[in-house]
């Protein structure tokens, strides 16, 4: 399993980074990105600390720990600058909190995130055909999520991305150890969404390519 959207106690997660990474390693994860919620108030505090701990863990453990961030509920006008700042501070995976139907995310966030060329647009809700087409053009991955509060629109995201050819990744948006999933669980989840084996392989390959880019 490669999971590029998880949370630690640096935002609203339950565990220290080291414990979350260790628990992921035990259930067979190959790589995990720590992508805590951030806006202009805390991005400079969170990202360098995650970068520091990931560097330490990667010295000793086989699993690859990747420093990231999830830009969350930021004003649309600030997203581009925050994406750029996150990378400058050491984030290797930049996620933007998309227009999930379960939260009052500002309309236009999906488009702003894609235009800013974030790595992953998380749980993008009822994303439009135009935004999916732009994501394809700019190489932004759209997220399929196992998190119950955001997963209601997974089939919409999959069908539109599949039709247009945009890249998809599967993440857990884990906030605690019980949210982590095994490879077998991931496969069953994607099949239940209607993906065939070839489509599942593409999803996994998209995540693997992001990890390779981070480690190169």
C-alpha positions in Angstrom: 0.0 0.0 0.0 1.1 3.5 -0.8 -0.9 6.1 1.1 -0.2 9.8 0.3 -2.8 11.5 2.6 -2.6 10.9 6.3 -2.7 13.0 9.5 -0.8 13.1 12.7 -1.3 15.0 15.9 0.3 18.0 14.3 -3.3 18.6 13.0 -6.3 16.4 13.9 -4.7 13.0 13.8 -4.2 10.8 16.9 -0.6 9.7 16.7 2.9 11.0 16.6 4.4 10.8 13.1 6.8 8.0 14.2 3.9 5.9 15.5 1.7 6.4 12.5 4.6 5.4 10.2 5.5 2.4 12.3 1.9 1.1 12.4 1.7 1.6 8.6 4.9 -0.4 8.1 3.6 -3.3 10.3 0.6 -3.8 8.0 2.7 -3.8 4.9 2.8 -0.2 3.7 5.6 0.7 1.2 5.3 4.4 1.6 3.2 6.9 3.5 2.9 10.7 3.3 2.2 12.7 6.4 0.0 15.5 5.1 -1.4 17.4 8.1 -3.9 20.2 7.7 -2.4 23.6 7.2 -3.2 27.2 6.2 -1.2 30.4 6.5 -1.3 30.2 10.3 0.7 27.0 10.8 2.2 25.8 7.5 5.7 27.1 8.6 5.5 25.1 11.8 4.2 21.8 10.5 6.0 21.2 7.3 9.6 21.6 8.5 8.9 19.3 11.5 7.4 16.6 9.3 10.4 16.9 6.9 12.7 16.4 9.9 11.1 13.3 11.3 10.7 11.7 7.9 14.4 12.2 7.2 15.2 10.4 10.5 12.7 7.5 10.0 14.0 6.9 6.5 17.5 6.4 7.9 16.4 3.4 9.9 13.2 1.9 8.5 12.3 0.2 5.2 9.0 2.1 4.7 9.4 5.4 3.0 8.0 8.3 5.0 7.3 11.4 2.9 6.7 14.9 4.3 3.6 16.5 3.0 0.8 18.9 3.8 -2.9 19.3 3.1 -3.8 22.9 2.5 -7.3 23.1 4.1 -10.1 25.6 3.8 -7.7 28.4 2.8 -9.0 31.4 0.8 -9.0 30.5 -2.9 -6.7 33.4 -3.6 -4.1 32.0 -1.2 -3.9 28.5 -2.5 -1.3 29.1 -5.2 1.0 30.8 -2.8 0.6 28.2 -0.1 1.4 25.4 -2.5 4.6 27.2 -3.5 5.5 27.9 0.1 4.8 24.3 1.2 7.3 23.0 -1.3 9.9 25.6 -0.3 9.5 24.5 3.3 10.2 20.9 2.4 6.8 19.3 1.5 7.3 16.5 -1.1 3.6 15.8 -1.5 1.3 18.8 -1.6 -2.4 17.9 -1.1 -5.2 20.5 -1.3 -8.5 19.8 0.6 -11.0 19.6 -2.2 -14.7 20.4 -2.4 -16.0 17.5 -0.4 -19.8 17.4 0.1 -19.4 16.8 3.8 -17.8 20.2 4.6 -18.4 23.8 3.5 -15.4 24.1 1.3 -15.2 27.4 -0.7 -16.5 27.0 -4.2 -13.6 27.3 -6.6 -11.1 25.5 -4.4 -10.9 22.6 -6.8 -10.0 24.8 -9.7 -7.5 26.9 -7.7 -5.8 23.8 -6.4 -5.4 22.4 -9.9 -4.2 25.6 -11.3 -1.6 25.8 -8.5 -0.4 22.3 -9.7 -0.7 20.6 -6.3 0.2 17.0 -6.4 -3.2 15.6 -5.2 -6.6 17.2 -5.0 -8.2 15.3 -2.2 -11.9 14.2 -2.1 -12.9 16.7 -4.8 -16.7 16.1 -4.4 -18.8 16.8 -7.4 -15.9 18.0 -9.4 -16.8 19.3 -12.8 -15.9 17.9 -16.2 -13.9 21.1 -16.9 -11.8 20.8 -13.7 -11.1 17.1 -14.4 -9.9 18.0 -17.9 -7.6 20.7 -16.4 -6.3 18.2 -13.9 -5.4 15.9 -16.8 -3.7 18.7 -18.7 -1.6 19.8 -15.7 -0.9 16.3 -14.3 -2.7 16.7 -11.0 -3.9 13.5 -9.4 -7.5 13.2 -8.2 -8.1 11.3 -5.0 -10.4 8.3 -4.4 -10.7 8.1 -0.6 -11.6 5.4 1.9 -12.6 8.0 4.5 -16.4 7.6 5.0 -17.2 11.2 5.4 -15.7 12.0 2.0 -16.2 8.8 0.0 -19.8 9.4 -1.1 -18.6 11.0 -4.4 -15.9 8.4 -5.2 -17.9 6.9 -8.1 -18.5 10.3 -9.6 -14.8 11.1 -9.4 -13.8 7.7 -10.9 -16.3 7.8 -13.7 -15.4 11.3 -14.8 -11.7 10.8 -14.5 -11.8 7.5 -16.3 -13.8 9.0 -19.2 -11.4 12.0 -19.5 -8.2 10.3 -18.7 -7.2 12.1 -15.5 -4.9 10.4 -13.0 -6.4 8.9 -9.9 -4.8 7.8 -6.6 -6.2 6.0 -3.6 -5.6 7.4 -0.1 -7.1 6.8 3.3 -7.1 10.3 4.8 -6.2 8.4 8.0 -6.6 10.2 11.3 -6.0 7.2 13.5 -4.4 3.7 13.1 -7.8 2.1 12.5 -8.1 4.0 9.2 -5.0 2.4 7.7 -5.7 -0.4 5.2 -3.9 -3.4 3.8 -3.2 -4.1 0.1 -6.1 -6.6 0.1 -8.5 -4.1 1.6 -7.4 -1.5 -1.0 -8.0 -3.9 -3.8 -11.5 -4.8 -2.6 -12.4 -1.2 -2.1 -11.4 -0.2 -5.6 -13.3 -3.2 -7.1 -16.4 -2.2 -5.2 -16.1 1.2 -6.9 -16.2 -0.6 -10.3 -12.5 -0.6 -11.2 -11.2 -3.6 -13.1 -7.7 -5.0 -12.6 -6.1 -2.8 -15.2 -7.6 0.3 -13.8 -6.5 -0.6 -10.3 -3.0 -1.1 -11.5 -3.0 2.4 -13.0 -4.2 3.9 -9.7 -1.3 2.1 -7.9 1.2 3.1 -10.6 0.2 6.8 -10.2 0.9 6.7 -6.5 4.2 4.9 -7.1 5.3 7.5 -9.6 4.6 10.3 -7.1 6.8 8.4 -4.5 9.6 7.9 -7.1 9.5 11.7 -7.9 9.8 12.5 -4.1 12.8 10.2 -3.6 14.7 11.1 -6.8 
